[in-house]
Amino acid sequence: MSHDVGGQLVPGRIPRGQHPFMPWEMRVDALMWVLTDPSRPGGPQMTVDELRYGIESLAPEDYRRLGYYEKWLLSMIEILARHGVVDAAALERRAHEIALERAHAHP
Amino acid sequence: MSARFAPGDSVRVAHRGVAGHVRTPQYIRGRCGVVEQVHGAFRNPEHLAYGIRNGPAVELYRVRFPLQDVWPSADSSLDSLDVDLYEHWLEPVGA
């Protein structure tokens, strides 16, 4: 499992600095709090355990390449699609549209 | 549900390869340690990971391992490592 790295030697030094959070990263964090809120009517939409399992299930190359909140987001999309809350294909289409709009706005 | 182990008990971590979500790191499987603290019973993350929220609660323990046993090259005979482990991962070690 690519995530279970305890005790393994890694090349180079582990960067220990902290970068400022991007607005989208804070939104992903906030969304997770809303989705796992036990006081939500009908109970939480998902659990942190599901989030973790989703992250662990990413392809090893994605697990190594993606940033912390990118992994969260991919896992959340996968879970919410499975729960029938979001349509993954529609999400993909909308992301593509936004990318095109941005490309036109800032050529 | 009552805890099978008490502080001071020697335990071995199951040497099990399991697909899917577990909270027992690879490096501690098969190692022997001593129960330091009984945390109480919690819902099993190995169920919660799959959206099963009404499963039975499982006792959770803080188990202490000599660091030298886990990583012989660490050269730290005075250090120890504490790991939180669920009861179904622990086996008794003969006293």
N, CA and C atoms of all chains as a GROMACS GRO file, in nm:
protein
  606
    1MET      N    1   0.085  -0.119   0.000
    1MET     CA    2   0.000   0.000   0.000
    1MET      C    3   0.089   0.124   0.000
    2SER      N    4   0.063   0.214  -0.091
    2SER     CA    5   0.154   0.328  -0.108
    2SER      C    6   0.150   0.424   0.010
    3HIS      N    7   0.042   0.422   0.090
    3HIS     CA    8   0.032   0.520   0.198
    3HIS      C    9   0.103   0.473   0.326
    4ASP      N   10   0.128   0.343   0.339
    4ASP     CA   11   0.180   0.289   0.465
    4ASP      C   12   0.333   0.295   0.462
    5VAL      N   13   0.387   0.416   0.487
    5VAL     CA   14   0.530   0.439   0.464
    5VAL      C   15   0.611   0.445   0.593
    6GLY      N   16   0.546   0.420   0.708
    6GLY     CA   17   0.617   0.429   0.836
    6GLY      C   18   0.742   0.344   0.838
    7GLY      N   19   0.854   0.403   0.876
    7GLY     CA   20   0.978   0.328   0.891
    7GLY      C   21   1.055   0.308   0.762
    8GLN      N   22   0.999   0.352   0.650
    8GLN     CA   23   1.072   0.338   0.524
    8GLN      C   24   1.169   0.454   0.507
    9LEU      N   25   1.282   0.425   0.443
    9LEU     CA   26   1.378   0.531   0.415
    9LEU      C   27   1.331   0.604   0.289
   10VAL      N   28   1.330   0.735   0.295
   10VAL     CA   29   1.292   0.813   0.177
   10VAL      C   30   1.412   0.895   0.131
   11PRO      N   31   1.428   0.911   0.000
   11PRO     CA   32   1.542   0.989  -0.048
   11PRO      C   33   1.528   1.136  -0.012
   12GLY      N   34   1.638   1.197   0.023
   12GLY     CA   35   1.639   1.341   0.050
   12GLY      C   36   1.578   1.376   0.184
   13ARG      N   37   1.563   1.504   0.206
   13ARG     CA   38   1.506   1.553   0.331
   13ARG      C   39   1.357   1.578   0.313
   14ILE      N   40   1.280   1.552   0.417
   14ILE     CA   41   1.137   1.578   0.411
   14ILE      C   42   1.116   1.728   0.435
   15PRO      N   43   1.048   1.798   0.340
   15PRO     CA   44   1.024   1.942   0.362
   15PRO      C   45   0.933   1.962   0.482
   16ARG      N   46   0.973   2.047   0.573
   16ARG     CA   47   0.895   2.065   0.696
   16ARG      C   48   0.830   2.202   0.706
   17GLY      N   49   0.844   2.281   0.600
   17GLY     CA   50   0.784   2.415   0.600
   17GLY      C   51   0.634   2.407   0.581
   18GLN      N   52   0.566   2.513   0.618
   18GLN     CA   53   0.421   2.520   0.600
   18GLN      C   54   0.391   2.631   0.501
   19HIS      N   55   0.309   2.599   0.399
   19HIS     CA   56   0.272   2.704   0.304
   19HIS      C   57   0.135   2.758   0.343
   20PRO      N   58   0.106   2.885   0.305
   20PRO     CA   59  -0.026   2.937   0.338
   20PRO      C   60  -0.133   2.859   0.262
   21PHE      N   61  -0.247   2.835   0.325
   21PHE     CA   62  -0.352   2.759   0.259
   21PHE      C   63  -0.416   2.843   0.149
   22MET      N   64  -0.443   2.779   0.036
   22MET     CA   65  -0.514   2.843  -0.074
   22MET      C   66  -0.664   2.844  -0.039
   23PRO      N   67  -0.739   2.943  -0.095
   23PRO     CA   68  -0.883   2.946  -0.066
   23PRO      C   69  -0.952   2.813  -0.098
   24TRP      N   70  -0.915   2.748  -0.209
   24TRP     CA   71  -0.983   2.623  -0.245
   24TRP      C   72  -0.952   2.513  -0.142
   25GLU      N   73  -0.833   2.518  -0.083
   25GLU     CA   74  -0.798   2.416   0.017
   25GLU      C   75  -0.885   2.434   0.142
   26MET      N   76  -0.908   2.561   0.179
   26MET     CA   77  -0.992   2.586   0.296
   26MET      C   78  -1.137   2.545   0.268
   27ARG      N   79  -1.178   2.560   0.140
   27ARG     CA   80  -1.314   2.519   0.104
   27ARG      C   81  -1.330   2.367   0.113
   28VAL      N   82  -1.228   2.295   0.066
   28VAL     CA   83  -1.232   2.148   0.074
   28VAL      C   84  -1.240   2.106   0.220
   29ASP      N   85  -1.162   2.170   0.305
   29ASP     CA   86  -1.163   2.139   0.448
   29ASP      C   87  -1.302   2.166   0.507
   30ALA      N   88  -1.358   2.283   0.473
   30ALA     CA   89  -1.489   2.320   0.526
   30ALA      C   90  -1.597   2.223   0.480
   31LEU      N   91  -1.588   2.182   0.353
   31LEU     CA   92  -1.686   2.089   0.297
   31LEU      C   93  -1.682   1.955   0.372
   32MET      N   94  -1.560   1.912   0.406
   32MET     CA   95  -1.545   1.786   0.480
   32MET      C   96  -1.613   1.797   0.617
   33TRP      N   97  -1.598   1.912   0.684
   33TRP     CA   98  -1.662   1.932   0.814
   33TRP      C   99  -1.814   1.924   0.801
   34VAL      N  100  -1.866   1.983   0.694
   34VAL     CA  101  -2.012   1.981   0.674
   34VAL      C  102  -2.059   1.838   0.648
   35LEU      N  103  -1.986   1.767   0.562
   35LEU     CA  104  -2.029   1.632   0.521
   35LEU      C  105  -2.021   1.531   0.635
   36THR      N  106  -1.929   1.554   0.731
   36THR     CA  107  -1.911   1.456   0.840
   36THR      C  108  -1.980   1.502   0.968
   37ASP      N  109  -2.053   1.612   0.963
   37ASP     CA  110  -2.118   1.668   1.083
   37ASP      C  111  -2.223   1.571   1.136
   38PRO      N  112  -2.204   1.518   1.259
   38PRO     CA  113  -2.301   1.422   1.313
   38PRO      C  114  -2.438   1.484   1.342
   39SER      N  115  -2.444   1.618   1.355
   39SER     CA  116  -2.572   1.681   1.386
   39SER      C  117  -2.653   1.712   1.259
   40ARG      N  118  -2.597   1.674   1.142
   40ARG     CA  119  -2.669   1.692   1.016
   40ARG      C  120  -2.800   1.613   1.019
   41PRO      N  121  -2.910   1.672   0.970
   41PRO     CA  122  -3.035   1.594   0.965
   41PRO      C  123  -3.012   1.467   0.882
   42GLY      N  124  -3.050   1.353   0.938
   42GLY     CA  125  -3.029   1.227   0.867
   42GLY      C  126  -2.891   1.169   0.888
   43GLY      N  127  -2.809   1.234   0.972
   43GLY     CA  128  -2.675   1.182   1.002
   43GLY      C  129  -2.573   1.232   0.902
   44PRO      N  130  -2.444   1.206   0.930
   44PRO     CA  131  -2.338   1.254   0.841
   44PRO      C  132  -2.347   1.189   0.703
   45GLN      N  133  -2.310   1.264   0.603
   45GLN     CA  134  -2.311   1.211   0.466
   45GLN      C  135  -2.198   1.110   0.446
   46MET      N  136  -2.087   1.130   0.516
   46MET     CA  137  -1.973   1.038   0.505
   46MET      C  138  -1.891   1.046   0.634
   47THR      N  139  -1.794   0.954   0.650
   47THR     CA  140  -1.708   0.955   0.768
   47THR      C  141  -1.563   0.981   0.726
   48VAL      N  142  -1.481   1.024   0.824
   48VAL     CA  143  -1.339   1.044   0.793
   48VAL      C  144  -1.273   0.912   0.756
   49ASP      N  145  -1.329   0.802   0.807
   49ASP     CA  146  -1.273   0.670   0.774
   49ASP      C  147  -1.291   0.641   0.625
   50GLU      N  148  -1.408   0.679   0.572
   50GLU     CA  149  -1.431   0.663   0.428
   50GLU      C  150  -1.336   0.753   0.349
   51LEU      N  151  -1.315   0.876   0.401
   51LEU     CA  152  -1.222   0.967   0.334
   51LEU      C  153  -1.084   0.903   0.325
   52ARG      N  154  -1.038   0.848   0.438
   52ARG     CA  155  -0.904   0.788   0.442
   52ARG      C  156  -0.894   0.668   0.346
   53TYR      N  157  -0.997   0.585   0.348
   53TYR     CA  158  -0.994   0.467   0.259
   53TYR      C  159  -0.991   0.511   0.112
   54GLY      N  160  -1.068   0.616   0.081
   54GLY     CA  161  -1.067   0.669  -0.055
   54GLY      C  162  -0.929   0.719  -0.096
   55ILE      N  163  -0.861   0.786  -0.001
   55ILE     CA  164  -0.725   0.836  -0.030
   55ILE      C  165  -0.629   0.719  -0.051
   56GLU      N  166  -0.642   0.618   0.035
   56GLU     CA  167  -0.554   0.502   0.025
   56GLU      C  168  -0.577   0.424  -0.104
   57SER      N  169  -0.697   0.439  -0.161
   57SER     CA  170  -0.731   0.364  -0.282
   57SER      C  171  -0.688   0.436  -0.410
   58LEU      N  172  -0.630   0.555  -0.397
   58LEU     CA  173  -0.581   0.624  -0.516
   58LEU      C  174  -0.469   0.541  -0.579
   59ALA      N  175  -0.451   0.558  -0.709
   59ALA     CA  176  -0.340   0.489  -0.776
   59ALA      C  177  -0.210   0.537  -0.711
   60PRO      N  178  -0.111   0.446  -0.693
   60PRO     CA  179   0.013   0.484  -0.624
   60PRO      C  180   0.079   0.609  -0.684
   61GLU      N  181   0.076   0.621  -0.818
   61GLU     CA  182   0.140   0.740  -0.877
   61GLU      C  183   0.063   0.867  -0.842
   62ASP      N  184  -0.070   0.858  -0.834
   62ASP     CA  185  -0.150   0.974  -0.793
   62ASP      C  186  -0.125   1.006  -0.645
   63TYR      N  187  -0.116   0.900  -0.564
   63TYR     CA  188  -0.092   0.920  -0.422
   63TYR      C  189   0.038   0.998  -0.399
   64ARG      N  190   0.141   0.966  -0.478
   64ARG     CA  191   0.270   1.034  -0.460
   64ARG      C  192   0.268   1.174  -0.519
   65ARG      N  193   0.193   1.192  -0.628
   65ARG     CA  194   0.198   1.318  -0.704
   65ARG      C  195   0.110   1.427  -0.642
   66LEU      N  196  -0.008   1.389  -0.596
   66LEU     CA  197  -0.108   1.488  -0.555
   66LEU      C  198  -0.079   1.548  -0.418
   67GLY      N  199  -0.127   1.671  -0.397
   67GLY     CA  200  -0.113   1.737  -0.269
   67GLY      C  201  -0.219   1.688  -0.171
   68TYR      N  202  -0.203   1.729  -0.046
   68TYR     CA  203  -0.289   1.683   0.063
   68TYR      C  204  -0.438   1.702   0.032
   69TYR      N  205  -0.478   1.827   0.001
   69TYR     CA  206  -0.621   1.853  -0.021
   69TYR      C  207  -0.669   1.806  -0.157
   70GLU      N  208  -0.577   1.790  -0.252
   70GLU     CA  209  -0.616   1.728  -0.380
   70GLU      C  210  -0.661   1.584  -0.356
   71LYS      N  211  -0.589   1.514  -0.268
   71LYS     CA  212  -0.627   1.376  -0.234
   71LYS      C  213  -0.762   1.375  -0.164
   72TRP      N  214  -0.780   1.467  -0.070
   72TRP     CA  215  -0.910   1.478  -0.001
   72TRP      C  216  -1.022   1.494  -0.103
   73LEU      N  217  -1.002   1.589  -0.197
   73LEU     CA  218  -1.108   1.623  -0.291
   73LEU      C  219  -1.143   1.504  -0.380
   74LEU      N  220  -1.041   1.435  -0.432
   74LEU     CA  221  -1.068   1.319  -0.519
   74LEU      C  222  -1.143   1.211  -0.442
   75SER      N  223  -1.102   1.190  -0.316
   75SER     CA  224  -1.169   1.088  -0.234
   75SER      C  225  -1.314   1.129  -0.208
   76MET      N  226  -1.338   1.257  -0.177
   76MET     CA  227  -1.474   1.304  -0.149
   76MET      C  228  -1.564   1.291  -0.272
   77ILE      N  229  -1.510   1.325  -0.389
   77ILE     CA  230  -1.589   1.313  -0.512
   77ILE      C  231  -1.628   1.168  -0.536
   78GLU      N  232  -1.532   1.078  -0.519
   78GLU     CA  233  -1.557   0.934  -0.538
   78GLU      C  234  -1.668   0.885  -0.443
   79ILE      N  235  -1.659   0.926  -0.316
   79ILE     CA  236  -1.758   0.882  -0.216
   79ILE      C  237  -1.895   0.941  -0.245
   80LEU      N  238  -1.899   1.072  -0.274
   80LEU     CA  239  -2.027   1.138  -0.299
   80LEU      C  240  -2.093   1.086  -0.427
   81ALA      N  241  -2.011   1.048  -0.525
   81ALA     CA  242  -2.066   0.989  -0.648
   81ALA      C  243  -2.126   0.852  -0.615
   82ARG      N  244  -2.056   0.775  -0.532
   82ARG     CA  245  -2.104   0.642  -0.493
   82ARG      C  246  -2.234   0.653  -0.413
   83HIS      N  247  -2.243   0.758  -0.330
   83HIS     CA  248  -2.364   0.779  -0.250
   83HIS      C  249  -2.477   0.842  -0.332
   84GLY      N  250  -2.448   0.873  -0.457
   84GLY     CA  251  -2.551   0.932  -0.542
   84GLY      C  252  -2.578   1.080  -0.513
   85VAL      N  253  -2.483   1.147  -0.446
   85VAL     CA  254  -2.502   1.289  -0.413
   85VAL      C  255  -2.460   1.378  -0.529
   86VAL      N  256  -2.350   1.342  -0.593
   86VAL     CA  257  -2.306   1.417  -0.711
   86VAL      C  258  -2.292   1.322  -0.828
   87ASP      N  259  -2.301   1.378  -0.948
   87ASP     CA  260  -2.283   1.303  -1.072
   87ASP      C  261  -2.140   1.331  -1.120
   88ALA      N  262  -2.052   1.231  -1.111
   88ALA     CA  263  -1.911   1.251  -1.141
   88ALA      C  264  -1.891   1.303  -1.284
   89ALA      N  265  -1.970   1.253  -1.378
   89ALA     CA  266  -1.955   1.296  -1.518
   89ALA      C  267  -1.995   1.443  -1.533
   90ALA      N  268  -2.105   1.482  -1.465
   90ALA     CA  269  -2.149   1.621  -1.472
   90ALA      C  270  -2.045   1.714  -1.409
   91LEU      N  271  -1.984   1.668  -1.301
   91LEU     CA  272  -1.880   1.745  -1.233
   91LEU      C  273  -1.760   1.766  -1.327
   92GLU      N  274  -1.724   1.659  -1.395
   92GLU     CA  275  -1.612   1.661  -1.490
   92GLU      C  276  -1.641   1.762  -1.603
   93ARG      N  277  -1.767   1.757  -1.656
   93ARG     CA  278  -1.807   1.850  -1.763
   93ARG      C  279  -1.799   1.994  -1.716
   94ARG      N  280  -1.848   2.019  -1.595
   94ARG     CA  281  -1.849   2.156  -1.541
   94ARG      C  282  -1.706   2.206  -1.519
   95ALA      N  283  -1.619   2.119  -1.470
   95ALA     CA  284  -1.479   2.157  -1.449
   95ALA      C  285  -1.414   2.194  -1.582
   96HIS      N  286  -1.450   2.119  -1.687
   96HIS     CA  287  -1.397   2.145  -1.822
   96HIS      C  288  -1.447   2.280  -1.872
   97GLU      N  289  -1.577   2.308  -1.850
   97GLU     CA  290  -1.635   2.437  -1.890
   97GLU      C  291  -1.565   2.553  -1.821
   98ILE      N  292  -1.542   2.537  -1.692
   98ILE     CA  293  -1.476   2.644  -1.615
   98ILE      C  294  -1.335   2.668  -1.668
   99ALA      N  295  -1.266   2.558  -1.699
   99ALA     CA  296  -1.130   2.569  -1.752
   99ALA      C  297  -1.132   2.646  -1.885
  100LEU      N  298  -1.232   2.618  -1.969
  100LEU     CA  299  -1.244   2.687  -2.098
  100LEU      C  300  -1.274   2.835  -2.077
  101GLU      N  301  -1.369   2.864  -1.982
  101GLU     CA  302  -1.405   3.004  -1.954
  101GLU      C  303  -1.283   3.082  -1.906
  102ARG      N  304  -1.204   3.018  -1.821
  102ARG     CA  305  -1.083   3.084  -1.769
  102ARG      C  306  -0.984   3.111  -1.881
  103ALA      N  307  -0.970   3.011  -1.971
  103ALA     CA  308  -0.875   3.025  -2.081
  103ALA      C  309  -0.916   3.142  -2.171
  104HIS      N  310  -1.049   3.163  -2.189
  104HIS     CA  311  -1.097   3.274  -2.272
  104HIS      C  312  -1.081   3.407  -2.200
  105ALA      N  313  -1.105   3.404  -2.068
  105ALA     CA  314  -1.097   3.529  -1.990
  105ALA      C  315  -0.953   3.576  -1.974
  106HIS      N  316  -0.861   3.479  -1.960
  106HIS     CA  317  -0.718   3.514  -1.942
  106HIS      C  318  -0.636   3.438  -2.046
  107PRO      N  319  -0.644   3.483  -2.173
  107PRO     CA  320  -0.573   3.406  -2.276
  107PRO      C  321  -0.421   3.419  -2.261
  108MET      N  322  -1.931  -0.458   2.646
  108MET     CA  323  -1.817  -0.543   2.610
  108MET      C  324  -1.699  -0.509   2.701
  109SER      N  325  -1.632  -0.613   2.755
  109SER     CA  326  -1.520  -0.586   2.845
  109SER      C  327  -1.388  -0.612   2.773
  110ALA      N  328  -1.287  -0.541   2.818
  110ALA     CA  329  -1.157  -0.549   2.752
  110ALA      C  330  -1.089  -0.682   2.783
  111ARG      N  331  -1.032  -0.743   2.682
  111ARG     CA  332  -0.965  -0.872   2.697
  111ARG      C  333  -0.829  -0.855   2.764
  112PHE      N  334  -0.765  -0.742   2.742
  112PHE     CA  335  -0.631  -0.718   2.795
  112PHE      C  336  -0.633  -0.604   2.896
  113ALA      N  337  -0.536  -0.608   2.988
  113ALA     CA  338  -0.523  -0.504   3.090
  113ALA      C  339  -0.383  -0.444   3.083
  114PRO      N  340  -0.364  -0.325   3.141
  114PRO     CA  341  -0.230  -0.267   3.142
  114PRO      C  342  -0.128  -0.365   3.202
  115GLY      N  343  -0.013  -0.376   3.137
  115GLY     CA  344   0.090  -0.469   3.183
  115GLY      C  345   0.090  -0.601   3.107
  116ASP      N  346  -0.018  -0.631   3.037
  116ASP     CA  347  -0.024  -0.757   2.960
  116ASP      C  348   0.069  -0.751   2.839
  117SER      N  349   0.138  -0.864   2.814
  117SER     CA  350   0.219  -0.874   2.694
  117SER      C  351   0.132  -0.920   2.578
  118VAL      N  352   0.146  -0.856   2.466
  118VAL     CA  353   0.064  -0.890   2.349
  118VAL      C  354   0.152  -0.894   2.224
  119ARG      N  355   0.104  -0.971   2.127
  119ARG     CA  356   0.169  -0.972   1.996
  119ARG      C  357   0.068  -0.919   1.895
  120VAL      N  358   0.118  -0.838   1.801
  120VAL     CA  359   0.032  -0.786   1.696
  120VAL      C  360   0.022  -0.891   1.585
  121ALA      N  361  -0.100  -0.919   1.543
  121ALA     CA  362  -0.120  -1.020   1.438
  121ALA      C  363  -0.037  -0.984   1.314
  122HIS      N  364   0.024  -1.086   1.254
  122HIS     CA  365   0.100  -1.066   1.130
  122HIS      C  366   0.009  -1.101   1.016
  123ARG      N  367  -0.072  -1.006   0.977
  123ARG     CA  368  -0.180  -1.031   0.887
  123ARG      C  369  -0.168  -0.935   0.769
  124GLY      N  370  -0.187  -0.987   0.651
  124GLY     CA  371  -0.195  -0.899   0.535
  124GLY      C  372  -0.342  -0.882   0.503
  125VAL      N  373  -0.390  -0.761   0.507
  125VAL     CA  374  -0.532  -0.738   0.484
  125VAL      C  375  -0.548  -0.635   0.374
  126ALA      N  376  -0.635  -0.666   0.278
  126ALA     CA  377  -0.666  -0.568   0.176
  126ALA      C  378  -0.765  -0.467   0.233
  127GLY      N  379  -0.759  -0.344   0.185
  127GLY     CA  380  -0.855  -0.245   0.231
  127GLY      C  381  -0.804  -0.164   0.347
  128HIS      N  382  -0.898  -0.100   0.417
  128HIS     CA  383  -0.861  -0.002   0.518
  128HIS      C  384  -0.833  -0.065   0.654
  129VAL      N  385  -0.713  -0.048   0.704
  129VAL     CA  386  -0.678  -0.090   0.840
  129VAL      C  387  -0.601   0.022   0.909
  130ARG      N  388  -0.598   0.018   1.044
  130ARG     CA  389  -0.525   0.121   1.118
  130ARG      C  390  -0.400   0.064   1.185
  131THR      N  391  -0.361  -0.056   1.145
  131THR     CA  392  -0.243  -0.119   1.204
  131THR      C  393  -0.129  -0.108   1.105
  132PRO      N  394  -0.031  -0.021   1.134
  132PRO     CA  395   0.075  -0.002   1.034
  132PRO      C  396   0.154  -0.130   1.010
  133GLN      N  397   0.203  -0.144   0.888
  133GLN     CA  398   0.278  -0.262   0.846
  133GLN      C  399   0.396  -0.290   0.940
  134TYR      N  400   0.467  -0.185   0.981
  134TYR     CA  401   0.593  -0.205   1.054
  134TYR      C  402   0.573  -0.266   1.193
  135ILE      N  403   0.449  -0.261   1.245
  135ILE     CA  404   0.428  -0.309   1.383
  135ILE      C  405   0.369  -0.451   1.384
  136ARG      N  406   0.330  -0.502   1.269
  136ARG     CA  407   0.268  -0.635   1.265
  136ARG      C  408   0.370  -0.742   1.300
  137GLY      N  409   0.327  -0.835   1.385
  137GLY     CA  410   0.416  -0.943   1.427
  137GLY      C  411   0.505  -0.907   1.546
  138ARG      N  412   0.503  -0.778   1.590
  138ARG     CA  413   0.590  -0.734   1.701
  138ARG      C  414   0.520  -0.758   1.836
  139CYS      N  415   0.601  -0.773   1.941
  139CYS     CA  416   0.548  -0.791   2.076
  139CYS      C  417   0.563  -0.662   2.156
  140GLY      N  418   0.460  -0.630   2.233
  140GLY     CA  419   0.463  -0.511   2.317
  140GLY      C  420   0.386  -0.534   2.446
  141VAL      N  421   0.373  -0.427   2.523
  141VAL     CA  422   0.302  -0.434   2.651
  141VAL      C  423   0.190  -0.330   2.650
  142VAL      N  424   0.072  -0.372   2.695
  142VAL     CA  425  -0.042  -0.280   2.702
  142VAL      C  426  -0.012  -0.172   2.805
  143GLU      N  427  -0.018  -0.048   2.765
  143GLU     CA  428   0.003   0.066   2.855
  143GLU      C  429  -0.129   0.120   2.908
  144GLN      N  430  -0.229   0.121   2.821
  144GLN     CA  431  -0.356   0.186   2.859
  144GLN      C  432  -0.470   0.126   2.777
  145VAL      N  433  -0.584   0.111   2.843
  145VAL     CA  434  -0.706   0.069   2.772
  145VAL      C  435  -0.786   0.196   2.745
  146HIS      N  436  -0.801   0.230   2.619
  146HIS     CA  437  -0.870   0.355   2.584
  146HIS      C  438  -1.021   0.344   2.597
  147GLY      N  439  -1.076   0.222   2.584
  147GLY     CA  440  -1.221   0.205   2.580
  147GLY      C  441  -1.263   0.152   2.444
  148ALA      N  442  -1.394   0.137   2.426
  148ALA     CA  443  -1.445   0.077   2.302
  148ALA      C  444  -1.487   0.187   2.204
  149PHE      N  445  -1.446   0.169   2.080
  149PHE     CA  446  -1.479   0.264   1.973
  149PHE      C  447  -1.531   0.188   1.853
  150ARG      N  448  -1.609   0.258   1.771
  150ARG     CA  449  -1.656   0.195   1.648
  150ARG      C  450  -1.536   0.161   1.560
  151ASN      N  451  -1.546   0.050   1.493
  151ASN     CA  452  -1.433  -0.006   1.419
  151ASN      C  453  -1.410   0.070   1.288
  152PRO      N  454  -1.293   0.136   1.275
  152PRO     CA  455  -1.267   0.210   1.152
  152PRO      C  456  -1.263   0.120   1.029
  153GLU      N  457  -1.238  -0.010   1.050
  153GLU     CA  458  -1.235  -0.103   0.937
  153GLU      C  459  -1.376  -0.126   0.884
  154HIS      N  460  -1.478  -0.095   0.964
  154HIS     CA  461  -1.616  -0.095   0.915
  154HIS      C  462  -1.657   0.044   0.865
  155LEU      N  463  -1.621   0.145   0.948
  155LEU     CA  464  -1.661   0.283   0.914
  155LEU      C  465  -1.610   0.324   0.777
  156ALA      N  466  -1.493   0.271   0.739
  156ALA     CA  467  -1.433   0.308   0.611
  156ALA      C  468  -1.523   0.270   0.494
  157TYR      N  469  -1.612   0.171   0.516
  157TYR     CA  470  -1.701   0.126   0.409
  157TYR      C  471  -1.844   0.174   0.433
  158GLY      N  472  -1.858   0.269   0.523
  158GLY     CA  473  -1.990   0.328   0.547
  158GLY      C  474  -2.077   0.246   0.641
  159ILE      N  475  -2.019   0.143   0.706
  159ILE     CA  476  -2.096   0.063   0.803
  159ILE      C  477  -2.083   0.130   0.939
  160ARG      N  478  -2.192   0.194   0.984
  160ARG     CA  479  -2.182   0.276   1.106
  160ARG      C  480  -2.248   0.212   1.227
  161ASN      N  481  -2.314   0.099   1.209
  161ASN     CA  482  -2.385   0.037   1.322
  161ASN      C  483  -2.316  -0.092   1.368
  162GLY      N  484  -2.189  -0.111   1.331
  162GLY     CA  485  -2.115  -0.230   1.373
  162GLY      C  486  -2.081  -0.224   1.522
  163PRO      N  487  -2.034  -0.336   1.580
  163PRO     CA  488  -2.000  -0.338   1.722
  163PRO      C  489  -1.877  -0.253   1.753
  164ALA      N  490  -1.875  -0.196   1.874
  164ALA     CA  491  -1.758  -0.120   1.919
  164ALA      C  492  -1.645  -0.218   1.953
  165VAL      N  493  -1.523  -0.175   1.934
  165VAL     CA  494  -1.407  -0.260   1.956
  165VAL      C  495  -1.314  -0.189   2.055
  166GLU      N  496  -1.258  -0.267   2.149
  166GLU     CA  497  -1.165  -0.209   2.247
  166GLU      C  498  -1.038  -0.160   2.177
  167LEU      N  499  -0.993  -0.044   2.222
  167LEU     CA  500  -0.871   0.016   2.166
  167LEU      C  501  -0.767   0.027   2.277
  168TYR      N  502  -0.644  -0.008   2.247
  168TYR     CA  503  -0.536  -0.008   2.346
  168TYR      C  504  -0.419   0.077   2.297
  169ARG      N  505  -0.347   0.133   2.396
  169ARG     CA  506  -0.216   0.192   2.365
  169ARG      C  507  -0.112   0.090   2.406
  170VAL      N  508  -0.035   0.044   2.308
  170VAL     CA  509   0.062  -0.062   2.332
  170VAL      C  510   0.203  -0.005   2.310
  171ARG      N  511   0.292  -0.040   2.402
  171ARG     CA  512   0.430   0.013   2.397
  171ARG      C  513   0.528  -0.093   2.347
  172PHE      N  514   0.612  -0.054   2.254
  172PHE     CA  515   0.711  -0.144   2.194
  172PHE      C  516   0.850  -0.084   2.213
  173PRO      N  517   0.952  -0.170   2.245
  173PRO     CA  518   1.089  -0.117   2.246
  173PRO      C  519   1.127  -0.076   2.103
  174LEU      N  520   1.172   0.047   2.086
  174LEU     CA  521   1.201   0.097   1.951
  174LEU      C  522   1.303   0.011   1.879
  175GLN      N  523   1.399  -0.039   1.959
  175GLN     CA  524   1.506  -0.123   1.904
  175GLN      C  525   1.449  -0.250   1.838
  176ASP      N  526   1.337  -0.301   1.893
  176ASP     CA  527   1.277  -0.422   1.836
  176ASP      C  528   1.213  -0.391   1.700
  177VAL      N  529   1.158  -0.270   1.688
  177VAL     CA  530   1.088  -0.234   1.566
  177VAL      C  531   1.188  -0.198   1.456
  178TRP      N  532   1.285  -0.114   1.493
  178TRP     CA  533   1.388  -0.074   1.398
  178TRP      C  534   1.526  -0.096   1.461
  179PRO      N  535   1.583  -0.216   1.441
  179PRO     CA  536   1.710  -0.250   1.507
  179PRO      C  537   1.822  -0.150   1.476
  180SER      N  538   1.814  -0.086   1.360
  180SER     CA  539   1.922   0.005   1.322
  180SER      C  540   1.908   0.142   1.390
  181ALA      N  541   1.800   0.161   1.467
  181ALA     CA  542   1.775   0.294   1.524
  181ALA      C  543   1.875   0.331   1.633
  182ASP      N  544   1.943   0.232   1.692
  182ASP     CA  545   2.043   0.258   1.795
  182ASP      C  546   1.985   0.346   1.906
  183SER      N  547   1.876   0.300   1.966
  183SER     CA  548   1.809   0.381   2.068
  183SER      C  549   1.748   0.288   2.171
  184SER      N  550   1.836   0.222   2.249
  184SER     CA  551   1.789   0.118   2.341
  184SER      C  552   1.700   0.173   2.452
  185LEU      N  553   1.701   0.305   2.475
  185LEU     CA  554   1.620   0.363   2.582
  185LEU      C  555   1.482   0.409   2.533
  186ASP      N  556   1.466   0.411   2.402
  186ASP     CA  557   1.342   0.467   2.347
  186ASP      C  558   1.236   0.360   2.326
  187SER      N  559   1.110   0.405   2.332
  187SER     CA  560   1.000   0.313   2.302
  187SER      C  561   0.903   0.382   2.209
  188LEU      N  562   0.813   0.302   2.154
  188LEU     CA  563   0.717   0.351   2.056
  188LEU      C  564   0.578   0.308   2.102
  189ASP      N  565   0.485   0.403   2.112
  189ASP     CA  566   0.347   0.370   2.150
  189ASP      C  567   0.259   0.371   2.025
  190VAL      N  568   0.179   0.267   2.010
  190VAL     CA  569   0.088   0.258   1.896
  190VAL      C  570  -0.052   0.224   1.947
  191ASP      N  571  -0.153   0.293   1.896
  191ASP     CA  572  -0.293   0.260   1.931
  191ASP      C  573  -0.340   0.147   1.841
  192LEU      N  574  -0.387   0.039   1.903
  192LEU     CA  575  -0.424  -0.080   1.827
  192LEU      C  576  -0.558  -0.136   1.876
  193TYR      N  577  -0.637  -0.183   1.783
  193TYR     CA  578  -0.767  -0.243   1.817
  193TYR      C  579  -0.750  -0.388   1.858
  194GLU      N  580  -0.845  -0.433   1.945
  194GLU     CA  581  -0.831  -0.563   2.010
  194GLU      C  582  -0.816  -0.679   1.913
  195HIS      N  583  -0.889  -0.674   1.800
  195HIS     CA  584  -0.884  -0.789   1.708
  195HIS      C  585  -0.750  -0.803   1.638
  196TRP      N  586  -0.658  -0.707   1.660
  196TRP     CA  587  -0.524  -0.719   1.605
  196TRP      C  588  -0.426  -0.776   1.708
  197LEU      N  589  -0.470  -0.797   1.832
  197LEU     CA  590  -0.378  -0.837   1.939
  197LEU      C  591  -0.400  -0.982   1.982
  198GLU      N  592  -0.288  -1.050   2.008
  198GLU     CA  593  -0.291  -1.188   2.057
  198GLU      C  594  -0.215  -1.191   2.190
  199PRO      N  595  -0.261  -1.277   2.287
  199PRO     CA  596  -0.186  -1.284   2.414
  199PRO      C  597  -0.051  -1.352   2.394
  200VAL      N  598   0.047  -1.308   2.474
  200VAL     CA  599   0.178  -1.372   2.474
  200VAL      C  600   0.193  -1.441   2.608
  201GLY      N  601   0.230  -1.569   2.608
  201GLY     CA  602   0.240  -1.649   2.731
  201GLY      C  603   0.327  -1.581   2.836
  202ALA      N  604   0.277  -1.573   2.962
  202ALA     CA  605   0.350  -1.503   3.069
  202ALA      C  606   0.467  -1.588   3.118
   0.00000   0.00000   0.00000
